[in-house]
Amino acid sequence: MARRIVPILILIILGIAFRTIWHIGPNVEFVTAATFLATYYFGKKASVIVPLAVMAISDTLIGNTNIFVFTWSAYILIGLLDYRVIGRLDRQNIVIVQTLMGIFASLFFFLWTNFGVWISDSFHMYPTTWVGLINCYFAGLPFLKLNLAGNLFFISVSFSVVEAIKKTALRKKPSWFFVPS
């Protein structure tokens, strides 16, 4: 049990750190990569626990508006969808599969959270008309670009690193090293 808890806690801590301490830019985050890593190596429960913990703790630290319903649910849905997809695909190309899922995750996050900004009208920026929704999506395009770049980087690098560590650990088989199954 502890062998699973420690890496999950590390993913949560990294997710929080990249939203607070090492904040690179708007929507450039490690949450999706942490969610995908948790989902792939630890299963369905982790696909919900990791993003929910990251978002709840980091939002407590940095603040949020009622848009949190859309951001939190986006990450949970992304994790659950990833769980369904990876269960049906070839695990030999996991870095490529997860990176492609990261593209989908960015698009879904963009569509869902911008809809949330428009419908919740937290900032009184967009009228609740079709034109207002379209304007909201256009205004969000720079955030999509940053989120997409962040996901492409963090997902591909994090999965490559973990898989390299895993292969090295399996060759050497040290008793002290945790190897996700």
N, C-alpha and C positions, 0 to 999 in steps of 0.2 A: 504493500500500500504506500509506504513512504517513498518507494522508488518512483511512483507516479506523481505524488504530491509535490516533490521538490521541483521537477521540471515544469510542472503546471504553474507553480508559484513563480518560477523564473520568467515564464512567458507573461504572466500577469504583471510582474514588476517591470519588465521591459516595455510592455504596452503602456503602463502608467508613466514610466520615465519618458517615453517618446511623446507623450501628450502634455507633459509638464516641464521637466527639466531640459530634455534634449529636443524641444519643439523646433522642428526644422522650418515649417511653414504651414499655412492653412491647408488642412486636409492631407498633409503628408504625414502619414501615421504608420505605426507598426501593428495596429489592432487587427487588421485583416491577416497579416502574416502570422501573428500569434494565434488567431482563431484557426487558421488552416493547419498550422503545426499541431495545435491541440487536437483538432479533429482527426487528422491523419494518424497521429501516434497514440492518441488516448481515447478516441471514440466520441460517441454522440453526446454524452453528458458534458464532456470537456468542451465540445463545440458551442455549448450554451454558457457554461460557467466562466470560461476565460473571457469572452467579450463582455459579458454582463459585469463581471468583477472589475475589469479594466475601465469600462465606461462609468460605473457607479462610483468607484474610488476617484478616478481622475476628474469627473464632473463635480464631485464634492470639493475637490481642491481648486479647480479653475472656474467653476460655475457653469451654468447652462440656463436655457429658457425652456419653455414647454416643448421645444423641438426635440428634447431628449427622448420623447416617446418614439420619434421616427429614427433617430440615430441609434438608440439601443436596439430597437426592433430590427433595424437594417442589419446590424452585425449578427444578431441571433439568427435571422433568416438566412444570411449568407453562410453561417456555420452549419446550419442544418441542411442547406442545399449542398454544400461541399461534402457533407457526410454521405448524402445520397449518391452524389456523382462519383466519389472516389471508391465507393463500394462496387461500382460497376465497371471500372476502367482498369487498364493495365498499370500495375504499380511500378513497372520498370522505368517508365518515363515520368515519374512523379514530379520532378522539377518543372517539366514542360506543362504537364496537366495542371498543376497548381498555379503556375504563372498565367496560363490561359484563364483559369477560374478567377484569378485576380483582376483580369480585364473585365470579365462579367461582373465581378463584385463592385468594381468602380462604377460601372454603368448603372447597376441596380441601386447602389448607394446614392448616386447623383439623382436618379429619377425619384426615388422614394423620399429622400430628405428635402429636396427642393419642392416636391409636392407638399411636404410637411411645413416648410417655410411659408408657402403660399396659403395653405388651408388654415394654418394656425394664426397667420397674420401677426406674429409676435412683434415685428418691427414696423408695421403699418407701411410697408413699402410697395405692396402689389394689390391692386383691386381684385376682388374675388370674381373675376371674369376670365374667359378663355385667353384674352389678350394679357391679362395679369399673370396667368400661369405661364404663358409663352415667354413673357418678359422675365419672369423668375428663372426659368430654365436658361435663357440667354445670359442672364447675369451670373449664373452659376457655372458657366463653361470654364472660366479660369480655375475654379476649384476642382472641377472634374479633371482638368489637365494635370494639376498637381497631385491629386489623389491617384490617378492612373500611373504617373511617373513613380510615385512612392511605392505603390503596390508592385509594379514591375520590378523595382529594385529590391525591396525588402523580401518579397516572396521568393524570387529566384535566388537571391543570396542566402537567405536563411535556410531554405530547403537544401541548397547545394552544400552549405556548411554542415548541417545536421547529417545529411547522407554521407558526406566524406568522413565525418567523425564516426558514424555508425560502421562504415566499411573498415576503417582503421581499427576500431575497437573489436570488430568481429575477427579480424586477422590476428590481433595480438591477444585478445580475450583476457584483459586484465580484470581481476575479480572486483576491483574497487569502482570501476567505471559503469555508469548507468547507460544502457543501450535501449532506447525505445523499441518496443516490438511493433 
